Amino acid sequence: MKNEQQYLDLCEHVLNAGNEKKDRTGTGTYSIFGHQMRFDLQESFPLLTTKRVPFKLIVSELLWFMNGDTNIRYLLQHNNNIWNEWAFESYVKSEEYDGPDMTNFGIRSQQDEEFKDLYQKEMEKFKEKILSDDAFSDRFGDLGSVYGKQWRAWETTRGETIDQLKDVIENIKQNPDSRRHIVTAWNPEDVPSNMALPPCHMMFQFYVADGKLSCQLYQRSGDIFLGVPFNIASYALLTHLIAHECGLEPGEFVHTLGDAHIYQNHIEQVKKQLSRTSKEPPKLWLNSEKTSVFDFDMEDIQVMDYDPHPGIKAPVAV
């Protein structure tokens, strides 16, 4: 439970000492700059227990990244809706959209119940069309050069592509003591013009010592209540998967945050979570018959004995 306490301490610290700041969503945050947590993956798998964190969504999103996919259709096929808003925003701003006005839908759906119902109906239509219409999915389901594209097919100035994730796995196997086991999603050329959302978890590095694989993530921006619990579990899982392929034990996941913030409309939810007592963490199960991380499917990755407190709902700032 020491792993989870680091996250709870971060929540407490930002509530007590965070700087009140404006943000691009118009919601407002309490924020600190520069924070690090270290999760011992030998101790436990760091999936929070003070609220339920939907592990299947973490798995499907990570597999989506690892497969180099950038279209939300795969996520929707696995009942994962966490990237919908950014694709939907592109659609409602297009000339093809002829429905009711969805300007500033993120904020309006939080403030107006009637509009929220209208938004949900339009979103359901959008999702159904992504799943059923190939041409529509290709045009409006793709998020541009987001994580999967940068991880698996970084475009060079010579017109070639670099498979960063595949290369780093091979380098860990061949030269474990290298200081260059790095994957970056921050592509300055693509950030302003070709990404639905610039990468928040933007660069990670692996380190091998004593037969263990550790991973450090630099995250430029962390939504502490909704996003960071996902990021912790996702990169811990990635470390486990790559350690498995490379014949190593998982070591530490080191999570370094730039702007770590709590949205102002998440304050009560954070306080509710802090009032709860941590439970025993779950155990991670990986299908040992799969030898490559690129062969894993949803059913090959599970958590056992996960008995958290109930989930706590909060609006997503878009």
N, C-alpha and C positions, 0 to 999 in steps of 0.2 A: 504493500500500500504506500510505500515511500515514493514510488514512481508517480502515483496520482497526486500526492500531496504537493509536489512541485507545481503542478498545474493550478491547484486550488490556491496556493500561495501567490501565484501570479495574478489570479483574479482579485484576491484581497488587496494586493499591492496597487493594482491599477485603480480599484475603487477608492482607495485611500489617498493615493498620491498622483493619480493621472492628471495630465494637462487637458483642459477642455479645449477641443479643437473642432473646426469645421471640416467637412470632407466632401468629396465630389458627389456623393449621393444626396446631400442635403439633410442627412439624418443627425449628424453630430456625434462626436466620440469623446471618451476619456482615454488618453493615450500616454504611453511612455516610449522611450527610444532606447533600444539596446537591452536585450534580456536573453539569458541562456538557461536552458534546462537540460539535464543529463539523465537519460533513462537507461537503467541497467536491464538489458534484455535477457540476461541470465536470471534475474530476480523474478520478472513477470512480463507478460505482454501488456503494454500500456494502453488498454482500452478502458475508458472511464467507467466507473461504477456509480458515481453520484448522480448520473443520469444515463439513460439508455442511449448509446450511440449505435446507429444502424450499421452493423459490420458488413452486411451484404452490399450496401451502397459504397462502402470503402473499397471492397474487393472489386466490384464492377468498374469503379472509376480507375483504380490502379491498373487493372488489366487493359482498360481502354487506353490509358497513357502508354503502357508497355507495348501494346500492339501498334502504336503509331497512329491511332484513329483520332480524328478531330470532328467527327459527325455525331450528333446526339442520338441518332437512330439506335446505335448499339446500346446506349444507356437506357433509352426508353424501352427497348426490348427486354431489359432486365429490371424494369420498374424503378429506374433511377432518374429522378427529376431535378437533380441539383444544378444542372447546367441549362435548364430550359429557358430561364428568364433572358439570358444573353442572346440566344438564338431568336427568341420571340421578339425581342426589342428590334433586332435587325429586320424582321418580317414586317412589323407594324409601321416601320419607318419607310418601307419600300412602296413603290408605285403599284405593286400587285395587291397590296392590302386594301380592301374596300369596306371594312367593318367599322364599328363605332370607334370614336376617338380614344386612343390608348396612350396619349401623351403623359409622361411621368407616371406610368402605371404602377411602378413600385411604391411610390409614396402615396398615391391616390388610393390604392387597394388597402393600405393600412389605415386610412382615415375615413373612408366612406364605405359602409357595408353594402349599399346598393351597387356601387361601382365594383366592389370586390367580387360580387356575384357575376357581374357582367364580364369582368376580367377572367374569372375561372372558366366561363363558358367559351370565351374566345381562345383561351389556352388549350382547352380540351380539343377544340376543332383543329388547332395548330398541331397538337401532338398526334392526332389521328391521321392527319395528312402527311406528317413526317414518316409515320410507320407504313402508310399505304401507297404513297405516291413517290416513286423513285426520283423523278425530275424535281419535284418540290423539295424532297429531302436533300438532294445534291445542292440545290440553290440556297435553301434557308436553314438546313440542319447543320451545315458545316460552320465551324467557329473560326476558321482561318488557321494561321500557323501557331496554334496553342501548344500545350505541353507535348502531346504525342508526336507532333510534327518535329519539334526541336529535339526531342530525345532520340528519335529514330531516323529522321531524314533532314538534318540541318543542311540547308543549301549554302554552298560556297560561292565565292565570286567567280570560280572557274566553271560553274554550272554543274558541279558534282554534288553528291550528298554524303553526309557523315552519319553513320549509325552510332551515336554516342553511347547508348546503353549497351549495345552488343560489344562495342570496342572496350568499354570499361570492364565488363565481365571478363573478357579475354585477357586484358591486362592484369587484372587481379590474379588470374590463374598463372600467368607467365612471369609476372614481375610484382609479387605482392608488396614489396617494400617501396614501390614507386610512390612519389608524392603528387602524381598526376592523375589519380583515379577520380576524375571530375566529370560531371554532366551538368550542363547549363541550359536553362530554358529561356534566359534573357538574351534575346537577339535584338540589338538596337535598331536594326533596319526594319524589322517586322513589328516592333512594339507600337509605333504610332499609326500604322496604316493597315496592318494585316492580322490583327488579333482582336477577337471579341472582347477579351479581357487580358491585359498584360499579366504575365505570370507573377503570382504572389510568392509561392515557394519556387525560387528562381535558380538556385544552384545547390548541388550536393556533392560531397566528396567522401570517398571510402578510405579506410585505414585498416591495415592488417597487423596484428601483433598477438603473439602467444596462441596462434591458431584460431583467433577470433576476428570477425569482421565488424568494424564499427562504421557508422555513417554520421556525418554532420551536414545538416541542412541550413542554408541561409535563406530566411524568409523575409522579404522586404516589408510585407504588410500582413498582419495577422488579426483576423476577426476572432477574438479570444473565445467568445461563447459558442458561436456556430462553427467556425472554420478550423480553429486550432486543434480541437479534439480529433477531427478527421485527419489533419495533417500529421499529428503524433502517431496515430494508429497506422496510417498509410505508409509512412516512411519506416516505421518499425517493421511492418510487413514486408516492404521492399528489401530491407536489410536481411530479414530472415530468408527470403526467397533467394537472394543472390548468395548468401552464405551457404545455403543448401546446395546450389549448383556448384559452388567453388570448393565444396568439401570442408567448410569452416563452420565454427560455432558463431552464433550472433553475439556481439559484444555490447557496445553502447549505441544508442541513438542520441546524438547531441543536437538540440534544437535551438538555433540562434535566430532571434527575432529582431527586426529593425523597428518599425512602428507597430507596437503591440497595443491593440485598442479594444475597448468595449463600447459598442454603440449605445447611445443614450436610451434607445428603446429596448435595450436588453438588460437594464440595471436590475429590475425586479426579478428577472429570471436568474441572473447570476447570484443574487442574494438568496434566492430559494435553493439553488444548488449548494451554496456554501453552508446552508443550515443542515445539510445531510452528512451522514457519516459514511466514509468509504467502506466498501465490502471487499471480499476476497477477489482478486483479479482473475480473469479467465485464462485458459490455456489455449495456445495456438496449435492447430493440427494442420500439417501439410501432407499431401499425398507423396509418400517417399518413392513411389514408382515413377514419378515424373522427375526427370533429371535436368531439363532445361526450363528456365523461368518462362520461356515463350510457349511452352506446352501446357501451362497450367490453365484450367478452366475454373468456373465458379465453384463447382462441387469438389475441387481439389484443395480448397482452402476453407477452414472452418475454425470457429472458436468453441471451446468446450467449457461447460460449467460457468456460463455467463449469466449472472443473476443480479443485474443492476437495479437501482432505483428507477422509477418511471421516467420516460422522456419529458423534456420541458420544451414547449413550442415557443418559437420566436420568429419575427419577420426577417426575411433576407433583404439586406440593403443592396440595390442594384444600381 
